[in-house]
């Protein structure tokens, strides 16, 4: 895509105002996109002033400024009819697409998902149990209202999705099975090589180099997250629970 070159006058204005002006406001003043302003500032080595960041942080508008549940709610579009808090992108205010990962920076917690952020801000003692996930009861893919979230095991969430989707579920299962078969046919490993990777005394990096796979794949194989061994009869030393 063609990008209009920056003039010396525009760069001078950017240098003068960038430290104490938000990027969307600068984009409006310069007639450019927010992304273009960010790229130009990076190229020129410009940074926001500490006073400006502190002011945005106090207002909950800075990327790392979510401190309370009200800060999170302020970043959402509230649906009065359903009670959903539709989370929006902090810089542009645009909605997230279906399937896009919703994350937010929370002060003291770092970058976490919106569902976990809502639960932790509503209840500081909340911890996601192993083998469970948060499911939105409203069915909205971008809702951040903690009242619309319940804890379910993976099996329960799978059963809920199956009941909600109905006939579409069988189509999704067929597509997923076909894709899994194609991926297995094109993989570099065989069950024998995966077993060797699992039992080899070499480091994960050396084993991955020898097999021509990524180090993360070798680590996943050894952790039991990929290429699980065949199920053994009960009582076998390598029997899976």
N, C-alpha and C positions, 0 to 999 in steps of 0.2 A: 504494500500500500504506500502511495506517495505521501511524504511528510514535508510540509512547508518549512523551508530553512528558517532558522532563527536570525533575526536582524540584530545588529549591535544595540539598537534602542530597546528591543524586547529583553535582551540579556541584561542590560543595565537595570531595567525595571525589575526583573526577576531578582537580581542581586540585592536591590534596595529593599524589596518587600517580602522576600521569601521567609526571612527569619521570624516575622511576626504576623504572617497572613496564612490562612488555610489554603491548601492546594485547590479545592473547588472554587474559592473566591478568586485566586490568581488565574485560574483557567477562564473564568468569566471575564476578567479584566483584559486578558490577552487574546481572547477569542480562540482558545485552544482546548484540548481535552486534558483532563486531570492526569492521565497517563503521560502525555507529552510534557507537562510541567514537571512531573516526577523524574522523567528521564533527563530533562535539561538540568535540573537541580543536581542530579547525580553526576552528570558530566562536568558541571562547574564546581562541584565539591561544596555545595551549599547545605546548611543544616538549620533546623528550627532552633530558635533561642530557648534557653531553659525556662524563661518566664512564659513564653508562649505554650510550651508543652505543659507546664504546671497549670496554666489557665484552662487548657482543654481537658486536662486530667480531672480538675475539679468539677468541670461540667459534664464529665462522662463522655466526651466526644473524641478523646484521643484513643488510638487503637488499643492501648493498654489500660484504658481508664474505666473498665467495668469493675466496679467494686461492690455494688449492691444489686439486688434484684430489680430495683427501680431503674438502674443504669441499663440493665439488659432489656427491660421493658421499653425504655426510651428508644432503643434501636429497632423496635418492631412496629409493624402496622397492626393496630388492634381491630379485630372484627367484633363489633358489638353484638352481632347476632349469635355467633358461635362461641365467642370468648377466646378465640385463638389469637396468639401473639405471633404474627407472621414475621420471622426474622429477616432483616434486610442487610445487604452488604454495607459495611460502615462508611466506605468512602464515596460510593455512588448512590446508595439507597435503592439499588435495583434488587429484585427478588432472585433467590437462588433457583436453579433449575432442578427438576426432579432427578434424584440420584447424586447431586453435587454435595460434597461433604461440607457441613455447616460447622465452622469452628470460630472461636472468639478468644481473645486474650483477656484473662481475668487476673486482676491484681493478686499476686501471691500464689496463683495456681498455674500461670503460664497459658499456653494455647491448648484448649480442650474443646470437646464438642459442645454444641449449644445445649443439648439435653443434659449433659453432666454439669455444665455451668449453671443451668436453671436449678437442678437438684441441689448442688452444693451451696448456691446462694440462698435458696429457700431453707435449707437445713445444713448448717456447717458440719454436722456429724455424719452426713450421708456418705456412704462408700458403696460402690457398685460391687455386689457379691460375685464371686467367680461363677461362671456358667450362666450368668443372667445378662439381660439387656433391658434397656428402657424402651417401652413401646408407647407410641402416641395413640390414645383412645379416640381422638378426634379424626384420625385418618389423614391429617394434613402433613405434608412432608417437611414443612418449614416452621412448624409451631414450636414456640419456646415457652409456653405456659406450663409451669410445673404441675398445675392441677390436672393437666391433660396427659400426664405420664404415669405409667404403672410399671412395676418390675415384673418381668416374666423370665422363665427359663427359656433356653433356646428352643426346646421342644414345644413349649406353650406358645411362643411367638410364631413358630412355624405352623402350628395348628390354627392359630388365629388368622394368619395370612391366608392359609388354605381356605378357611371358611369365608373370608371376606372376598377373595378373588373368584371363588366358585369355578366355573368352567375354564376361566383363563389360566387357572393353576396348572391344569394338565398340559396346556400348550407351552407354558414356561418350563415345566419339567422336561418336556420333550426337547425343547431347544437347548436347555442346559445339559442334558445327557448327550446330545449330539456334539455339542461343543467340547465336552469333557473327553469324548472318544477321539475327536480330532486332535486335541492337545496331547493326549497320551500317545497317539500314533506318531506325532511329530517330535516327541521328547527325545533327548539325547540318552536317557538312562533306561536301563532294564531293571527288573527286580533284583537280579544278581549284582549289578553294579551298585544299586542302592543299598543292598545288604553289605557290600564291601565298604561303602562309605560310612555306614553306621558302625561297623566293627573295626575299622582301620585305626591303628594307633597314631597315624599322622594327624597333624593339625588340620582344622577345617579349611584353611587357606591352601595347604598343600594338596589335600584330597580334592578340593574343588579344581585346582589347577590341573591335576592329573586326569580328571574326568571331563574337563572342558565346560564346567558349569560355574555359576556365580557362587561366591563364598556364602551369601545369604541362603542359597538353596541347600548347600551342604550343612549349614547350621540347622536349617529347618528339618532336614532329614534326620540328623542326630537328635534333635529335640522331639521327634515323633510327630511333627506337624505336616510332614510331606513324605510320600512313599512309605506309608505304614506297613510293617511286616504282615504277612498273611496271618489270619486268626488261627491260633493253636488250640488244641483241646484243653479243657480245664486240667490244672495240675502240671502243665508243661512249663519249663523254666521261662519261656518267652511268651507265655499266654498273656493276652491283653485283657484287662478287666472288662 
